[in-house]
């Protein structure tokens, strides 16, 4: 093999190795930064990432919101009408946050079954509901979704 061919081969191999290394690093970074969405039913089944942040969504259950008098600590329950998950958050809540409204919280599960939120997002207008929340609420049990039948008199 001539020295010119050896040099071309080495340059080509270095380029291929560089591209492979960059691809591996990007794939690894993407995998580490993915935030999975889970519903309260998924969490009740144990189907959530352990030791990682993820998103949970649902409706804030009526009568479960409790705010500490001397700090920004709040506790509430997120439900998909089938299962419920208690949430603890310390910070300023969005203006549109209230009971009976859809929310998404980002955080981690504690071993005691409480979700510790790092961020809480509320819906931004009267007609909007995050697609993940709407899809998980559609999966609620049939007994809850049965509409009353009208009489034909």
Legacy VTK file of the C-alpha trace (Angstrom):
# vtk DataFile Version 3.0
C-alpha trace
ASCII
DATASET POLYDATA
POINTS 153 float
0.000 0.000 0.000
1.353 3.383 -0.934
1.887 6.058 1.714
-0.786 8.221 0.064
-3.370 5.407 0.317
-2.418 4.722 3.941
-2.934 8.390 4.772
-6.391 8.436 3.085
-7.386 5.227 4.886
-6.348 6.666 8.265
-8.251 9.916 7.659
-11.353 7.968 6.586
-11.161 5.709 9.658
-10.728 8.715 11.974
-13.779 10.416 10.423
-15.885 7.264 10.807
-14.761 6.805 14.432
-15.486 10.478 15.194
-18.998 10.259 13.750
-19.666 7.021 15.673
-18.470 8.560 18.941
-20.585 11.703 18.415
-23.654 9.574 17.639
-23.115 7.476 20.772
-22.778 10.590 22.947
-25.917 12.192 21.502
-27.947 9.017 21.961
-26.785 8.718 25.559
-27.655 12.366 26.294
-31.131 12.015 24.787
-31.819 8.849 26.773
-30.850 10.540 30.049
-32.993 13.632 29.417
-36.262 11.959 28.460
-39.190 12.846 30.738
-41.774 10.080 30.691
-45.459 10.880 31.263
-47.338 8.640 33.699
-50.916 8.673 34.971
-51.906 7.868 38.568
-53.056 4.423 37.364
-49.605 3.741 35.879
-47.987 4.743 39.163
-50.347 2.517 41.183
-49.219 -0.396 38.990
-45.566 0.463 39.674
-45.037 1.480 36.055
-42.800 4.539 36.487
-39.066 5.284 36.302
-37.317 4.601 39.592
-34.810 7.202 40.799
-35.553 9.508 37.836
-37.714 12.528 37.223
-40.889 12.034 35.207
-44.192 13.795 34.572
-47.477 12.897 36.213
-50.769 14.325 35.059
-54.404 14.305 35.996
-56.987 16.367 37.801
-56.477 17.981 41.205
-58.943 16.165 43.443
-61.526 18.389 45.127
-60.916 18.994 48.834
-57.294 17.775 48.860
-55.386 21.055 48.518
-53.555 22.064 51.711
-51.146 25.002 51.967
-48.775 25.623 54.869
-49.385 28.958 56.605
-45.722 29.835 57.077
-44.122 28.613 53.839
-44.709 27.813 50.169
-45.277 24.104 50.870
-48.458 22.638 49.403
-49.956 19.169 49.296
-52.700 17.937 46.984
-53.851 14.767 45.238
-53.769 14.120 41.488
-56.359 11.657 40.197
-57.355 10.089 36.900
-60.661 9.049 38.523
-59.392 5.489 38.875
-56.325 5.961 41.109
-54.875 8.804 43.155
-51.347 10.000 43.928
-50.485 12.440 46.747
-48.222 15.298 45.602
-45.946 17.515 47.684
-44.636 20.755 46.180
-42.675 23.672 47.568
-42.832 26.786 45.434
-45.151 29.223 43.748
-48.093 27.584 41.997
-49.357 28.830 38.615
-52.173 31.392 38.796
-54.618 28.996 37.126
-53.952 26.158 39.592
-57.065 25.086 41.510
-58.982 22.003 42.564
-60.866 20.202 39.820
-58.462 21.383 37.088
-55.947 19.478 34.990
-52.271 19.701 35.936
-48.950 18.160 35.048
-46.219 17.909 37.683
-42.565 17.103 37.089
-40.655 15.340 39.863
-39.837 12.020 41.533
-41.599 9.405 43.632
-40.568 8.929 47.257
-40.522 5.418 48.744
-43.624 6.312 50.823
-45.675 6.746 47.609
-45.711 10.548 47.584
-44.762 12.386 44.415
-42.380 15.270 45.159
-42.854 17.857 42.427
-40.100 20.171 41.226
-42.479 22.020 38.897
-46.268 22.209 38.539
-47.957 23.252 35.296
-51.647 24.169 35.049
-53.843 24.404 31.985
-53.686 27.815 30.360
-57.266 28.456 29.260
-60.757 27.090 29.789
-60.727 24.744 26.797
-57.175 23.385 26.982
-56.169 20.154 28.620
-52.729 18.612 28.097
-53.077 15.743 25.576
-51.510 13.248 27.994
-54.014 14.162 30.721
-56.969 13.934 28.339
-55.832 10.499 27.112
-55.320 9.138 30.632
-58.711 10.466 31.776
-60.395 8.709 28.839
-59.114 5.400 30.238
-61.110 5.794 33.478
-63.398 2.889 34.517
-66.647 2.367 32.607
-68.758 2.868 35.759
-67.547 6.461 36.005
-68.161 7.224 32.334
-71.667 5.826 32.042
-74.019 8.625 31.038
-77.518 8.749 32.500
-80.102 7.506 30.035
-82.987 9.735 29.081
-86.518 8.456 29.363
-88.511 8.359 26.115
-91.858 9.641 27.403
LINES 1 154
153 0 1 2 3 4 5 6 7 8 9 10 11 12 13 14 15 16 17 18 19 20 21 22 23 24 25 26 27 28 29 30 31 32 33 34 35 36 37 38 39 40 41 42 43 44 45 46 47 48 49 50 51 52 53 54 55 56 57 58 59 60 61 62 63 64 65 66 67 68 69 70 71 72 73 74 75 76 77 78 79 80 81 82 83 84 85 86 87 88 89 90 91 92 93 94 95 96 97 98 99 100 101 102 103 104 105 106 107 108 109 110 111 112 113 114 115 116 117 118 119 120 121 122 123 124 125 126 127 128 129 130 131 132 133 134 135 136 137 138 139 140 141 142 143 144 145 146 147 148 149 150 151 152
